[in-house]
Amino acid sequence: MTGIVYYGAGNLFSLQCSLDRIGEKYGLITSAEQFEGFERYIIPGVGHAGAAMQKLEGTGLIPLIRETKKPLLGVCLGMQLLTAQSEEGNSTLCNIIPLRTRRFIKDGGLKIPHTGWNKVRVERAGPLYEGIPDDSQFYFVHSYYIELNSNFTLTSTEYGITFSSSIMKDNFFGVQFHPEKSGEAGEQLLKNFTRI
């Protein structure tokens, strides 16, 4: 059973529908008392990193998130919260994966936020991408990105620059795109996560 960390900074409906489609049972976690009893966790998120971090701190969940040995997946802003710092409001984040979240520079006519379908290139093998062809398309909506790092980058995507579209450290995973809005490839990724 998957625990969805709900802290008031995410649209849960699409994620819940996607988990329903793949037959995965889930429950919502809003406080530290509810954290145990799940096999894995998903942290969704949309919005401002600093505001989201304040809301997450208010739940009392951050120490439990940092210490868990169970699989945990951050989605979009949820992935960024796993990093050390964000240029969005110069926010200090959970610092589980020692990377920085940076702002896209409006340059060369690229529209910010990066919105729509884009290719995801596998940089190193990982359980999230089993059965998903390299260069599969996933759906993105974001104005901030996580820098590339050979130790933690699982996949990369190009949008003016090349950035980490997914990251991994130990039992922690993050995806910048929205798997719940990414069709068959996204559902396969969620299935893969539920099997870790």
Buried (B, 14 or more C-beta within 10 A) or exposed (E): EBBBBBBBBBBBEBBBEBBEEEEBEBEEBBEBEBBEEBEBBBBBBBBBBBBBBBBBEEBEBBEBBEEBEEBBBBBBBBBBBBBBBBBBEEBEBBEBBEBBBBEBEEEEEEEBEBEEEBBBEBBEEBBBBEEBEEEBBBBBBBEBBBBBBEEBBBBBBEBBBBBBBBBBBEBBBBBBBBBBBBEEBBBBBBBBBBEB
